[in-house]
Amino acid sequence: MADIRFAPRAESLLGSATLQITAKAAELRASGHDVVSLSAGQPDFPSPRAAIEAAEKAMREGRTGYTANAGLPELRKAVAEKWGNLRGICPDPSRVLVSCGAKHSIANLMEAVVREGDKVLIPRPWWVSYPEMVKRLGGIPVAGSGTHLTADDVREAAAAGATGMIFNSPDNPGGRVYSRGEIQEIADAAADAGFWVISDDIYEFLHYGDEPVPHLLDARPDLAPRLAVVTGVSKTWSMTGWRIGFALADPAWIALAGRVQSHTTSNAPTMCQYGALAVVQGLAEGERIEMLHAFRARRDLMCSMLAGAEGLSFQEPRGAFYVFVRIETGPGALDSSGFCISLLEQEGVAVIPGDAFGSEGFIRLSFAASNSDIEKGVKRLRAFLSGRV
């Protein structure tokens, strides 16, 4: 029997480094090793009671069949009102598509606009799926040149023929929150270039400053016809496994993204949509704020323990729940992937290599972990860096 001929595009995609490290950590833990995970990309808190009760009620009442492909009408309306008011765009449910997580929202939107050979600007460091999503569609990812996206990156990408861009603030992996001045410059450059823009705002409410996170639409409201907002319930409300994300964009873009979704997943899980509706309507604000305060304290703990350690440097994150650490010295000449594997095997600490985010020489630590795990993990990292066992 002849071998299957796999699609070259699929074969070119890289696996998720976060999943690979997680699998390796699970393997060691199953073998009896003491493993501390600082690799998680999800909150470690329980989902809000209001979401659980709403989902349970929906199931008890038999609301377990298909919904409209684009989502429950009442959820689309609530999302349109909440984020429409937040971002200054028309609160019209026709501008909303409910999908199976924010990742799915981005994939749907990209499939609607990325054509074969299109160049798409992505930030550096990038979230691991951005370049692979572009490549999957036959596009060409073009990365920013430095440690964060700039207006010059936008102009250079436009000059090279790029048609659109992905933006992320607060970002993964560094928790960087762009300043109002930076946002204004990037928004102006994107508008001048005529780019479509996908703004990945999944960490928008995990922010440790006193003011709201500046947004491209704050700086240039006229970008609204060409800008899609992506968000969801996973990070803010600790509902990662519920798989509910939202896209808000021009109705024509949403309609086409919805058509793509109709031929892949169809609607997002019905009972999960009811759970999401509860938190979007504000029924879990107390739990959300408690979680935010806990993350702020954990950030401060991790950064205080990392501060002054020989062989590393970092910028304190202002959002999300990650610290992106530059490794300046270490045992042997290891690249970031080798460093992370050795750290896991020798010290039992799981972190994510920076090369997965387009930034060799860095590692990502998550403070979505208990205080004891943060303390234990950072102590082991410092011991590893100093060559102690």
Secondary structure, DSSP 8 states (H G I E B T S, - for coil): -------HHHHT----HHHHHHHHHHHHHHTT---EE----S--S---HHHHHHHHHHHHTT--S---TT--HHHHHHHHHHHHHHHTS---GGGEEEESSHHHHHHHHHHHH--TT-EEEE-SS--THHHHHHHHTT-EEEE-SSSS--HHHHHHHHHTTEEEEEEESS-TTT-----HHHHHHHHHHHHHHT-EEEEE-TTTT-B-SSS----HHHH-GGGGGGEEEEEESTTTTT-GGG--EEEE--HHHHHHHHHHHHTTT-S--HHHHHHHHHHHTTTTHHHHHHHHHHHHHHHHHHHHHHTT-TTEEE---SBTTEEEEEE---SSS--HHHHHHHHHHHH-EE-EEGGGGT-TTEEEEE--S-HHHHHHHHHHHHHHHHT--
